[in-house]
Amino acid sequence: MAFILFMIGFAMVLVLILWMIFRPRKSHPKKTKSQAKKIPQKVKPQAIVKSPVKTEPDIPSDEFMKEVATELLKKNPQVVSHVVKQWLRK
């Protein structure tokens, strides 16, 4: 009977030592509750003020960009291929 109690105590001490050695050292971050989305406050619409005639936007159209690209490609295809290779490397 004494031998069985000794073996159980020895096993418990051995398990405790192994647990102390192999336990995770990093503390796990606590999971926080997901926060509800904040609803933006309603903004009162401002009075619409008519502005003078608007000029063309600064952003060029897709067709214009395609024309510029084809002209550049016709003029110097090596420069364009070099730029594309650089862009693809990034």
C-alpha positions as CSV (number, residue, x, y, z in Angstrom):
1,M,0.0,0.0,0.0
2,A,2.8,2.4,0.9
3,F,4.5,1.6,-2.4
4,I,1.4,2.5,-4.4
5,L,1.1,5.9,-2.6
6,F,4.8,6.6,-3.1
7,M,4.5,5.8,-6.9
8,I,1.4,8.1,-7.2
9,G,3.1,10.9,-5.4
10,F,6.3,10.4,-7.5
11,A,4.2,10.5,-10.7
12,M,2.5,13.7,-9.6
13,V,5.8,15.4,-8.9
14,L,7.2,14.2,-12.2
15,V,4.1,15.6,-14.1
16,L,4.4,18.9,-12.2
17,I,8.1,19.2,-13.2
18,L,7.4,18.4,-16.8
19,W,4.5,20.9,-16.9
20,M,6.8,23.6,-15.5
21,I,9.4,22.9,-18.2
22,F,7.1,22.7,-21.2
23,R,4.3,25.2,-20.4
24,P,3.9,28.1,-22.8
25,R,5.8,31.2,-21.7
26,K,3.8,33.7,-23.8
27,S,0.6,35.0,-22.3
28,H,-2.3,34.6,-24.7
29,P,-4.1,37.8,-25.5
30,K,-7.6,37.9,-24.2
31,K,-10.3,37.9,-26.8
32,T,-12.3,41.1,-26.7
33,K,-15.9,41.4,-27.5
34,S,-16.5,42.5,-31.1
35,Q,-17.5,46.1,-31.0
36,A,-20.6,47.2,-32.8
37,K,-20.2,49.4,-35.8
38,K,-20.4,53.0,-35.0
39,I,-23.2,54.7,-36.8
40,P,-22.2,58.1,-38.2
41,Q,-24.2,61.0,-37.1
42,K,-26.4,62.5,-39.7
43,V,-25.0,65.7,-41.2
44,K,-27.4,68.4,-42.2
45,P,-27.2,69.1,-45.9
46,Q,-25.7,72.5,-46.8
47,A,-27.4,74.9,-49.1
48,I,-26.4,74.2,-52.7
49,V,-24.5,77.1,-54.2
50,K,-24.4,77.3,-58.0
51,S,-20.8,77.6,-59.1
52,P,-19.6,79.0,-62.4
53,V,-19.3,76.7,-65.4
54,K,-17.0,73.8,-64.5
55,T,-14.0,73.1,-66.7
56,E,-12.9,69.7,-67.8
57,P,-11.8,67.4,-65.0
58,D,-8.1,67.0,-64.3
59,I,-8.4,63.2,-64.6
60,P,-7.9,62.1,-68.3
61,S,-10.3,59.6,-69.8
62,D,-9.5,56.0,-70.5
63,E,-9.5,56.6,-74.2
64,F,-6.9,59.4,-73.9
65,M,-4.8,57.2,-71.7
66,K,-4.9,54.4,-74.2
67,E,-3.9,56.8,-77.0
68,V,-0.9,58.1,-75.0
69,A,0.2,54.6,-74.1
70,T,0.1,53.4,-77.8
71,E,2.0,56.5,-78.9
72,L,4.7,56.0,-76.3
73,L,5.0,52.3,-77.2
74,K,5.4,53.2,-80.9
75,K,8.1,55.8,-80.1
76,N,10.3,53.7,-77.8
77,P,9.2,50.1,-76.9
78,Q,12.4,49.4,-75.0
79,V,11.7,52.1,-72.4
80,V,8.1,50.8,-71.9
81,S,9.3,47.2,-71.6
82,H,11.9,48.3,-69.0
83,V,9.3,50.2,-67.0
84,V,6.9,47.3,-67.1
85,K,9.6,44.9,-65.9
86,Q,10.4,47.2,-63.0
87,W,6.8,47.5,-62.1
88,L,6.3,43.7,-62.1
89,R,9.3,43.2,-59.8
90,K,7.7,45.3,-57.1
